[in-house]
Amino acid sequence: MNDTAVREPIQKRSIEKKTRIITAGLDLFSKKGYYNTNTVQIAKTAGVSTGTVYSYFKDKKDIYIASFEYFLDSYLRPLLNELERLPKPVDMQVFVDKCIDLFIDLYVNSKQTVNELGRMQQSEPEIMQRFAAYEDMILSALVKAVNHPSVTKKNLSEKIYLLYTLADVLGQEHAFHYHRNIDLEVLRRQITTMLTYLLQKDKEN
């Protein structure tokens, strides 16, 4: 563990260097796992010295958290920006569909990465807490994106969490086919219909 205070890069070159460390960490953690990856390997992959790594990060866990937040941001930030630009009132079916599409894309195209994050959340309480806080931030942003007088205010946070959870489950099913007797297109239609219904203001549930 590094006891030297880490610094936040300001200059473009320093920002690019830190980003290289983050992306190198993400690649290695996804392929080898957290416990089979070390900072020397990350530094070598990023093309920097280990001293440079420790100038930006406290330790390997710090790199891990930054790497996976970077990964999730690459998927979720574009979605949030797109949702904020949707015409108001938001078409709830479009909103639900876009959230579902994101999770399917996330799981289908990044199986190794999401599997590794899931394993670490189960084994490392600090990482579980950090990404639970990250999820809370995303959920708040989703509530803000959809918030409009035409949308029910009753239990809105809980309904958005339900959408988030069901979209996550559907993404996992598309990627890993846990239940092969389930028709995923039928399941998607049912999820979309249910959540669209719940989010409409004239359906105060």
C-alpha positions as CSV (number, residue, x, y, z in Angstrom):
1,M,0.0,0.0,0.0
2,N,1.2,3.5,-0.8
3,D,1.4,6.1,2.0
4,T,2.3,9.0,-0.4
5,A,-0.6,11.4,-1.1
6,V,-2.1,10.8,-4.5
7,R,-2.5,13.7,-6.9
8,E,-5.3,14.6,-9.3
9,P,-4.0,15.3,-12.8
10,I,-4.7,18.7,-14.3
11,Q,-2.6,18.8,-17.5
12,K,-3.7,16.9,-20.5
13,R,-0.6,14.6,-20.5
14,S,-1.1,13.7,-16.9
15,I,-4.8,13.0,-17.4
16,E,-4.0,10.7,-20.4
17,K,-1.4,8.9,-18.3
18,K,-3.9,8.3,-15.5
19,T,-6.5,7.1,-18.1
20,R,-3.9,4.6,-19.5
21,I,-3.5,3.2,-16.0
22,I,-7.2,2.9,-15.5
23,T,-7.8,1.2,-18.9
24,A,-4.8,-1.1,-18.3
25,G,-6.2,-2.1,-14.9
26,L,-9.6,-2.7,-16.4
27,D,-8.2,-5.0,-19.0
28,L,-6.1,-7.0,-16.6
29,F,-8.7,-7.3,-13.9
30,S,-11.3,-8.5,-16.4
31,K,-9.0,-11.1,-17.9
32,K,-7.0,-12.3,-14.8
33,G,-9.1,-11.2,-11.9
34,Y,-8.3,-8.9,-9.0
35,Y,-6.1,-11.4,-7.0
36,N,-4.1,-12.5,-10.0
37,T,-3.2,-8.9,-11.0
38,N,-0.6,-6.6,-9.5
39,T,0.5,-3.0,-9.9
40,V,3.7,-4.0,-11.7
41,Q,1.6,-5.7,-14.4
42,I,-0.7,-2.7,-14.6
43,A,2.2,-0.3,-14.9
44,K,3.9,-2.3,-17.6
45,T,0.6,-2.6,-19.6
46,A,0.0,1.2,-19.2
47,G,3.6,2.0,-20.2
48,V,4.4,3.8,-17.0
49,S,6.6,3.1,-13.9
50,T,5.1,1.7,-10.7
51,G,6.0,5.0,-9.1
52,T,3.8,6.8,-11.5
53,V,0.9,4.4,-10.7
54,Y,1.3,5.2,-7.0
55,S,1.3,8.9,-7.7
56,Y,-2.3,8.6,-8.9
57,F,-3.6,5.7,-6.8
58,K,-3.3,4.6,-3.2
59,D,-3.2,0.9,-4.0
60,K,-4.5,-1.8,-6.2
61,K,-8.0,-1.6,-4.8
62,D,-8.1,2.1,-5.6
63,I,-7.1,1.3,-9.3
64,Y,-9.8,-1.4,-9.3
65,I,-12.6,0.9,-8.2
66,A,-11.5,3.7,-10.6
67,S,-11.3,1.1,-13.5
68,F,-14.8,-0.2,-13.0
69,E,-16.3,3.2,-12.4
70,Y,-14.7,4.2,-15.7
71,F,-16.2,1.1,-17.4
72,L,-19.7,1.7,-16.0
73,D,-19.5,5.4,-16.9
74,S,-18.7,4.5,-20.5
75,Y,-22.1,2.8,-20.7
76,L,-24.3,4.8,-18.3
77,R,-23.2,8.4,-19.0
78,P,-24.2,8.3,-22.7
79,L,-27.6,6.8,-21.7
80,L,-28.2,9.5,-19.0
81,N,-27.3,12.2,-21.5
82,E,-29.6,10.8,-24.1
83,L,-32.5,10.4,-21.6
84,E,-32.1,14.0,-20.5
85,R,-32.5,15.1,-24.1
86,L,-35.7,13.2,-24.7
87,P,-38.8,15.4,-25.4
88,K,-40.9,16.1,-22.3
89,P,-43.1,14.5,-21.3
90,V,-41.0,11.4,-21.7
91,D,-42.5,8.5,-23.6
92,M,-42.3,5.9,-20.8
93,Q,-42.0,3.0,-23.2
94,V,-39.0,4.6,-25.0
95,F,-37.4,5.3,-21.6
96,V,-37.9,1.7,-20.4
97,D,-36.6,0.3,-23.7
98,K,-33.5,2.4,-23.7
99,C,-32.6,1.2,-20.2
100,I,-33.2,-2.4,-21.1
101,D,-31.1,-2.1,-24.3
102,L,-28.2,-0.7,-22.3
103,F,-28.1,-3.6,-19.9
104,I,-28.4,-6.2,-22.7
105,D,-25.5,-4.4,-24.5
106,L,-23.5,-4.2,-21.2
107,Y,-23.8,-7.9,-20.4
108,V,-23.6,-9.4,-23.9
109,N,-20.5,-7.4,-24.9
110,S,-18.6,-7.3,-21.6
111,K,-19.2,-10.7,-19.9
112,Q,-15.7,-11.0,-18.4
113,T,-15.8,-7.5,-17.0
114,V,-19.2,-7.7,-15.3
115,N,-18.5,-11.2,-14.0
116,E,-15.3,-9.9,-12.3
117,L,-17.1,-7.0,-10.8
118,G,-19.8,-9.3,-9.5
119,R,-17.3,-11.6,-7.9
120,M,-15.5,-8.8,-6.2
121,Q,-18.7,-7.2,-4.8
122,Q,-19.4,-10.5,-3.1
123,S,-16.0,-11.0,-1.6
124,E,-14.9,-7.4,-0.8
125,P,-17.4,-5.3,1.4
126,E,-15.6,-2.1,0.6
127,I,-16.1,-2.6,-3.2
128,M,-19.7,-3.7,-2.6
129,Q,-20.4,-0.4,-0.6
130,R,-18.6,1.7,-3.2
131,F,-20.6,0.4,-6.1
132,A,-23.8,0.5,-4.2
133,A,-23.2,4.2,-3.7
134,Y,-22.4,4.4,-7.4
135,E,-25.7,2.7,-8.2
136,D,-27.5,5.2,-5.9
137,M,-26.0,8.0,-8.0
138,I,-27.2,6.5,-11.2
139,L,-30.7,5.8,-9.9
140,S,-31.0,9.4,-8.7
141,A,-29.9,10.5,-12.2
142,L,-32.6,8.3,-13.8
143,V,-35.2,9.7,-11.5
144,K,-34.2,13.2,-12.5
145,A,-34.1,12.3,-16.2
146,V,-37.7,11.0,-16.2
147,N,-39.1,13.5,-13.7
148,H,-42.0,15.5,-15.2
149,P,-45.6,16.4,-14.2
150,S,-46.9,13.6,-16.4
151,V,-44.9,11.0,-14.5
152,T,-46.2,9.6,-11.2
153,K,-44.4,10.9,-8.1
154,K,-45.7,8.1,-5.9
155,N,-42.8,5.7,-5.1
156,L,-40.9,6.9,-8.2
157,S,-37.5,6.0,-6.8
158,E,-38.7,2.5,-6.0
159,K,-40.2,2.1,-9.5
160,I,-36.9,3.3,-11.1
161,Y,-35.0,0.8,-8.9
162,L,-37.4,-1.9,-10.1
163,L,-36.7,-0.9,-13.7
164,Y,-32.9,-1.0,-13.0
165,T,-33.1,-4.4,-11.4
166,L,-35.3,-6.0,-14.0
167,A,-33.2,-4.6,-16.9
168,D,-30.1,-6.0,-15.1
169,V,-31.7,-9.4,-14.9
170,L,-32.8,-9.4,-18.5
171,G,-29.3,-8.4,-19.6
172,Q,-27.9,-11.3,-17.6
173,E,-30.3,-13.7,-19.3
174,H,-29.3,-12.5,-22.7
175,A,-25.6,-13.0,-22.0
176,F,-25.6,-16.2,-19.9
177,H,-28.9,-18.0,-20.7
178,Y,-29.5,-19.1,-17.2
179,H,-33.1,-20.2,-17.9
180,R,-33.3,-21.6,-21.4
181,N,-37.0,-22.4,-21.1
182,I,-37.7,-18.6,-20.8
183,D,-38.6,-16.7,-24.0
184,L,-36.6,-13.5,-23.6
185,E,-38.6,-11.5,-26.1
186,V,-41.8,-12.3,-24.2
187,L,-40.1,-11.5,-20.9
188,R,-39.0,-8.2,-22.3
189,R,-42.4,-7.2,-23.5
190,Q,-43.9,-8.1,-20.1
191,I,-41.3,-6.0,-18.3
192,T,-41.8,-3.1,-20.6
193,T,-45.6,-3.2,-20.3
194,M,-45.5,-3.5,-16.6
195,L,-43.0,-0.7,-16.0
196,T,-44.6,1.7,-18.5
197,Y,-47.9,1.2,-16.7
198,L,-46.4,1.8,-13.3
199,L,-44.6,5.1,-14.4
200,Q,-47.7,6.8,-15.9
201,K,-49.2,9.5,-13.7
202,D,-52.8,8.4,-14.4
203,K,-51.9,5.0,-12.9
204,E,-51.1,6.0,-9.3
205,N,-50.0,2.6,-7.9
